[in-house]
Every structure is written in C-alpha cells, then in structure tokens.
Amino acid sequence: MTTQPQSPKARPEALAERVYQALKADIFAFRLMPGDRFSESEIAGRMAVSRTPVRQALFRLEREGFVEVWFRSGWQIKNFDFAWFESLYDPHRAGVRGGKTPLRPARAAVCRAVKRT
C-alpha cells in the first residue's frame, strides 16, 4: 500500500482525496486484491491520517463499486464480476452493426477510470 507524509496544515477535503486516489491506485495495481479485508484504522495508520478522511474515501469507493462495507467487521475489496467484463467486449451483446462495435456507456466508464489512474 502506498503512503505519503501528511502536511500539517492539509485540508480535510485534500486528505480524503489523497486517500481516495491512493486506495484506488492500490486497487488498480492489485496491491489491494479482490477479497482483501481491512479496517479504517489500518488504512489510517498506513497513510498517517485520521479515520475521517479514510472513511470519506472508502464511502466514495463504495459508491463507485470498488469496495463494500462489512459493518462492525471492516471493509472488503469487491470481487470482479467477470461476466460483466465479458459483456463489455462481447460483440453480440454490444449490438454490433455494420462491423462497428459501439462503445457502451459502462465500457466507456471503465476506460475513463483506467486512464485516470
């Protein structure tokens, strides 16, 4: 997991964004594997921040579908839905017309997410 030193005057929004970006990068680089479980305290300790920005970042990642919360038990990186990924690239499901495969909205979102990291 990547860590960065905390600026003493960092704004809470900046901390949450930094934690979010670091966690997302760790997920995409497979430093955090599907099925890995962890607590807010573990992440806060590794990133040298309080639990509040960690919680904000994790809830944002949950809304985006990367993690899920296990109340009173921590957080978990979601497993891949291989059928969903296959459907993004299956020309029959994507509705190929005239030899052109349209870029479906879900596939476009995945492409944008990968390019950002």
FIKOLZA-1660 file (N, C-alpha, C; in steps of 0.1 Angstrom, whole numbers, plus 5000, padded with zeros to 4 digits):
% residues 117
   i   px   py   pz ch aa at
   1 5008 4988 5000  A  M  N
   1 5000 5000 5000  A  M CA
   1 5009 5012 5000  A  M  C
   2 5006 5022 4992  A  T  N
   2 5014 5034 4992  A  T CA
   2 5010 5043 5003  A  T  C
   3 5021 5050 5008  A  T  N
   3 5019 5060 5018  A  T CA
   3 5026 5073 5015  A  T  C
   4 5020 5084 5019  A  Q  N
   4 5027 5097 5017  A  Q CA
   4 5026 5104 5030  A  Q  C
   5 5037 5112 5033  A  P  N
   5 5036 5120 5045  A  P CA
   5 5025 5131 5045  A  P  C
   6 5020 5133 5057  A  Q  N
   6 5009 5142 5058  A  Q CA
   6 5014 5156 5060  A  Q  C
   7 5009 5166 5053  A  S  N
   7 5012 5180 5056  A  S CA
   7 5005 5184 5068  A  S  C
   8 5011 5192 5077  A  P  N
   8 5005 5195 5090  A  P CA
   8 4993 5204 5088  A  P  C
   9 4991 5212 5077  A  K  N
   9 4980 5221 5075  A  K CA
   9 4971 5216 5064  A  K  C
  10 4971 5203 5061  A  A  N
  10 4963 5198 5050  A  A CA
  10 4948 5199 5053  A  A  C
  11 4940 5203 5043  A  R  N
  11 4926 5204 5045  A  R CA
  11 4920 5190 5045  A  R  C
  12 4909 5189 5052  A  P  N
  12 4902 5175 5053  A  P CA
  12 4898 5170 5039  A  P  C
  13 4893 5179 5030  A  E  N
  13 4890 5175 5017  A  E CA
  13 4902 5170 5009  A  E  C
  14 4913 5177 5011  A  A  N
  14 4925 5173 5004  A  A CA
  14 4930 5159 5009  A  A  C
  15 4929 5157 5022  A  L  N
  15 4933 5144 5028  A  L CA
  15 4924 5133 5022  A  L  C
  16 4911 5135 5022  A  A  N
  16 4902 5125 5017  A  A CA
  16 4905 5122 5003  A  A  C
  17 4907 5132 4995  A  E  N
  17 4911 5130 4981  A  E CA
  17 4924 5122 4979  A  E  C
  18 4934 5126 4987  A  R  N
  18 4946 5119 4986  A  R CA
  18 4945 5104 4990  A  R  C
  19 4937 5101 5001  A  V  N
  19 4935 5087 5005  A  V CA
  19 4927 5080 4994  A  V  C
  20 4917 5087 4988  A  Y  N
  20 4909 5081 4978  A  Y CA
  20 4918 5077 4966  A  Y  C
  21 4926 5086 4961  A  Q  N
  21 4935 5084 4950  A  Q CA
  21 4945 5072 4953  A  Q  C
  22 4950 5072 4965  A  A  N
  22 4960 5062 4968  A  A CA
  22 4953 5048 4969  A  A  C
  23 4942 5047 4975  A  L  N
  23 4935 5034 4976  A  L CA
  23 4930 5030 4962  A  L  C
  24 4925 5039 4954  A  K  N
  24 4921 5035 4940  A  K CA
  24 4933 5030 4932  A  K  C
  25 4945 5037 4934  A  A  N
  25 4957 5032 4927  A  A CA
  25 4961 5019 4932  A  A  C
  26 4960 5016 4945  A  D  N
  26 4964 5003 4950  A  D CA
  26 4954 4992 4945  A  D  C
  27 4942 4995 4943  A  I  N
  27 4932 4986 4938  A  I CA
  27 4935 4982 4923  A  I  C
  28 4938 4993 4915  A  F  N
  28 4941 4991 4901  A  F CA
  28 4954 4984 4899  A  F  C
  29 4964 4986 4908  A  A  N
  29 4977 4980 4907  A  A CA
  29 4977 4966 4914  A  A  C
  30 4966 4962 4919  A  F  N
  30 4965 4949 4926  A  F CA
  30 4974 4948 4938  A  F  C
  31 4977 4959 4944  A  R  N
  31 4983 4959 4958  A  R CA
  31 4973 4956 4968  A  R  C
  32 4960 4960 4965  A  L  N
  32 4948 4955 4973  A  L CA
  32 4941 4946 4964  A  L  C
  33 4940 4933 4967  A  M  N
  33 4934 4923 4959  A  M CA
  33 4919 4921 4961  A  M  C
  34 4912 4917 4951  A  P  N
  34 4898 4914 4954  A  P CA
  34 4896 4904 4965  A  P  C
  35 4888 4907 4975  A  G  N
  35 4885 4899 4986  A  G CA
  35 4893 4903 4999  A  G  C
  36 4904 4912 4997  A  D  N
  36 4911 4917 5008  A  D CA
  36 4902 4924 5018  A  D  C
  37 4904 4922 5031  A  R  N
  37 4896 4929 5041  A  R CA
  37 4906 4937 5049  A  R  C
  38 4901 4949 5054  A  F  N
  38 4909 4958 5062  A  F CA
  38 4899 4967 5070  A  F  C
  39 4905 4974 5080  A  S  N
  39 4897 4983 5088  A  S CA
  39 4902 4998 5084  A  S  C
  40 4893 5007 5088  A  E  N
  40 4896 5021 5086  A  E CA
  40 4909 5025 5094  A  E  C
  41 4910 5019 5106  A  S  N
  41 4922 5022 5114  A  S CA
  41 4935 5017 5108  A  S  C
  42 4935 5005 5101  A  E  N
  42 4947 5001 5094  A  E CA
  42 4951 5010 5083  A  E  C
  43 4941 5015 5075  A  I  N
  43 4944 5024 5064  A  I CA
  43 4949 5037 5070  A  I  C
  44 4942 5042 5080  A  A  N
  44 4946 5055 5086  A  A CA
  44 4961 5054 5092  A  A  C
  45 4964 5043 5098  A  G  N
  45 4978 5041 5103  A  G CA
  45 4988 5041 5091  A  G  C
  46 4985 5034 5080  A  R  N
  46 4994 5033 5069  A  R CA
  46 4996 5047 5062  A  R  C
  47 4986 5055 5062  A  M  N
  47 4986 5067 5055  A  M CA
  47 4989 5079 5064  A  M  C
  48 4990 5077 5077  A  A  N
  48 4993 5087 5086  A  A CA
  48 4982 5098 5086  A  A  C
  49 4970 5094 5086  A  V  N
  49 4959 5104 5087  A  V CA
  49 4949 5099 5097  A  V  C
  50 4939 5107 5100  A  S  N
  50 4928 5102 5109  A  S CA
  50 4918 5093 5102  A  S  C
  51 4909 5087 5109  A  R  N
  51 4900 5078 5103  A  R CA
  51 4889 5086 5094  A  R  C
  52 4887 5099 5097  A  T  N
  52 4876 5106 5090  A  T CA
  52 4879 5107 5075  A  T  C
  53 4891 5111 5070  A  P  N
  53 4893 5111 5056  A  P CA
  53 4893 5097 5050  A  P  C
  54 4898 5088 5057  A  V  N
  54 4898 5074 5053  A  V CA
  54 4883 5069 5050  A  V  C
  55 4875 5072 5060  A  R  N
  55 4860 5068 5059  A  R CA
  55 4854 5075 5047  A  R  C
  56 4857 5088 5045  A  Q  N
  56 4852 5095 5033  A  Q CA
  56 4856 5089 5020  A  Q  C
  57 4869 5086 5019  A  A  N
  57 4874 5080 5007  A  A CA
  57 4868 5066 5005  A  A  C
  58 4866 5058 5015  A  L  N
  58 4861 5045 5014  A  L CA
  58 4846 5045 5010  A  L  C
  59 4838 5054 5015  A  F  N
  59 4824 5056 5011  A  F CA
  59 4823 5060 4996  A  F  C
  60 4833 5068 4992  A  R  N
  60 4833 5072 4978  A  R CA
  60 4836 5060 4969  A  R  C
  61 4846 5052 4973  A  L  N
  61 4849 5040 4966  A  L CA
  61 4838 5030 4966  A  L  C
  62 4830 5030 4977  A  E  N
  62 4819 5021 4978  A  E CA
  62 4808 5025 4968  A  E  C
  63 4806 5038 4967  A  R  N
  63 4796 5043 4957  A  R CA
  63 4800 5040 4943  A  R  C
  64 4813 5039 4940  A  E  N
  64 4818 5036 4927  A  E CA
  64 4819 5021 4924  A  E  C
  65 4816 5013 4935  A  G  N
  65 4816 4998 4933  A  G CA
  65 4829 4991 4935  A  G  C
  66 4839 4997 4941  A  F  N
  66 4852 4991 4943  A  F CA
  66 4853 4984 4956  A  F  C
  67 4846 4988 4966  A  V  N
  67 4847 4982 4980  A  V CA
  67 4833 4980 4985  A  V  C
  68 4832 4972 4995  A  E  N
  68 4820 4971 5003  A  E CA
  68 4823 4971 5017  A  E  C
  69 4813 4976 5025  A  V  N
  69 4815 4977 5039  A  V CA
  69 4808 4965 5046  A  V  C
  70 4815 4960 5056  A  W  N
  70 4810 4949 5064  A  W CA
  70 4809 4956 5078  A  W  C
  71 4797 4960 5082  A  F  N
  71 4795 4968 5094  A  F CA
  71 4800 4960 5106  A  F  C
  72 4807 4966 5114  A  R  N
  72 4814 4961 5126  A  R CA
  72 4825 4951 5123  A  R  C
  73 4828 4950 5110  A  S  N
  73 4838 4940 5106  A  S CA
  73 4848 4945 5096  A  S  C
  74 4847 4958 5092  A  G  N
  74 4857 4964 5083  A  G CA
  74 4852 4965 5069  A  G  C
  75 4861 4966 5060  A  W  N
  75 4859 4968 5046  A  W CA
  75 4865 4957 5037  A  W  C
  76 4860 4955 5025  A  Q  N
  76 4865 4945 5016  A  Q CA
  76 4865 4950 5002  A  Q  C
  77 4876 4947 4995  A  I  N
  77 4877 4950 4981  A  I CA
  77 4867 4940 4974  A  I  C
  78 4859 4945 4965  A  K  N
  78 4849 4937 4959  A  K CA
  78 4856 4928 4949  A  K  C
  79 4850 4916 4947  A  N  N
  79 4854 4906 4937  A  N CA
  79 4850 4911 4923  A  N  C
  80 4858 4907 4913  A  F  N
  80 4855 4910 4900  A  F CA
  80 4842 4902 4895  A  F  C
  81 4834 4909 4888  A  D  N
  81 4823 4902 4881  A  D CA
  81 4827 4900 4867  A  D  C
  82 4833 4888 4864  A  F  N
  82 4839 4885 4851  A  F CA
  82 4828 4885 4840  A  F  C
  83 4816 4881 4843  A  A  N
  83 4805 4881 4833  A  A CA
  83 4802 4895 4829  A  A  C
  84 4803 4905 4838  A  W  N
  84 4800 4919 4834  A  W CA
  84 4812 4924 4825  A  W  C
  85 4824 4921 4828  A  F  N
  85 4835 4925 4820  A  F CA
  85 4834 4918 4806  A  F  C
  86 4831 4905 4806  A  E  N
  86 4829 4899 4793  A  E CA
  86 4819 4905 4784  A  E  C
  87 4808 4909 4791  A  S  N
  87 4797 4915 4783  A  S CA
  87 4801 4929 4777  A  S  C
  88 4811 4935 4783  A  L  N
  88 4816 4948 4777  A  L CA
  88 4822 4946 4764  A  L  C
  89 4828 4934 4762  A  Y  N
  89 4836 4932 4750  A  Y CA
  89 4830 4922 4741  A  Y  C
  90 4818 4916 4744  A  D  N
  90 4811 4906 4736  A  D CA
  90 4804 4914 4725  A  D  C
  91 4808 4912 4712  A  P  N
  91 4801 4920 4702  A  P CA
  91 4787 4916 4700  A  P  C
  92 4782 4904 4703  A  H  N
  92 4768 4901 4702  A  H CA
  92 4760 4908 4712  A  H  C
  93 4765 4909 4724  A  R  N
  93 4757 4917 4734  A  R CA
  93 4758 4932 4732  A  R  C
  94 4769 4937 4726  A  A  N
  94 4771 4951 4725  A  A CA
  94 4763 4956 4713  A  A  C
  95 4757 4947 4705  A  G  N
  95 4749 4952 4693  A  G CA
  95 4757 4956 4681  A  G  C
  96 4766 4948 4676  A  V  N
  96 4775 4951 4665  A  V CA
  96 4766 4953 4653  A  V  C
  97 4768 4965 4646  A  R  N
  97 4760 4968 4634  A  R CA
  97 4770 4972 4623  A  R  C
  98 4771 4966 4612  A  G  N
  98 4779 4970 4601  A  G CA
  98 4794 4969 4605  A  G  C
  99 4798 4960 4613  A  G  N
  99 4812 4958 4616  A  G CA
  99 4818 4967 4627  A  G  C
 100 4809 4977 4632  A  K  N
 100 4814 4986 4641  A  K CA
 100 4808 4983 4655  A  K  C
 101 4817 4983 4665  A  T  N
 101 4813 4980 4679  A  T CA
 101 4811 4993 4686  A  T  C
 102 4799 4996 4690  A  P  N
 102 4797 5009 4698  A  P CA
 102 4803 5008 4711  A  P  C
 103 4808 5019 4716  A  L  N
 103 4814 5019 4729  A  L CA
 103 4803 5022 4739  A  L  C
 104 4799 5011 4746  A  R  N
 104 4788 5012 4756  A  R CA
 104 4792 5021 4767  A  R  C
 105 4782 5027 4773  A  P  N
 105 4785 5036 4785  A  P CA
 105 4792 5029 4796  A  P  C
 106 4790 5017 4799  A  A  N
 106 4797 5010 4810  A  A CA
 106 4811 5008 4806  A  A  C
 107 4814 5005 4794  A  R  N
 107 4828 5003 4789  A  R CA
 107 4835 5016 4789  A  R  C
 108 4828 5026 4785  A  A  N
 108 4834 5040 4784  A  A CA
 108 4838 5044 4799  A  A  C
 109 4830 5041 4808  A  A  N
 109 4833 5044 4822  A  A CA
 109 4845 5037 4827  A  A  C
 110 4846 5024 4824  A  V  N
 110 4858 5016 4828  A  V CA
 110 4871 5022 4821  A  V  C
 111 4870 5026 4808  A  C  N
 111 4881 5031 4801  A  C CA
 111 4886 5044 4808  A  C  C
 112 4876 5053 4811  A  R  N
 112 4879 5066 4818  A  R CA
 112 4886 5063 4831  A  R  C
 113 4881 5054 4839  A  A  N
 113 4886 5051 4852  A  A CA
 113 4901 5046 4851  A  A  C
 114 4903 5037 4841  A  V  N
 114 4917 5032 4840  A  V CA
 114 4926 5043 4835  A  V  C
 115 4922 5052 4826  A  K  N
 115 4931 5062 4822  A  K CA
 115 4934 5072 4833  A  K  C
 116 4925 5074 4843  A  R  N
 116 4928 5084 4853  A  R CA
 116 4939 5079 4863  A  R  C
 117 4940 5066 4864  A  T  N
 117 4950 5061 4874  A  T CA
 117 4963 5058 4867  A  T  C
% end
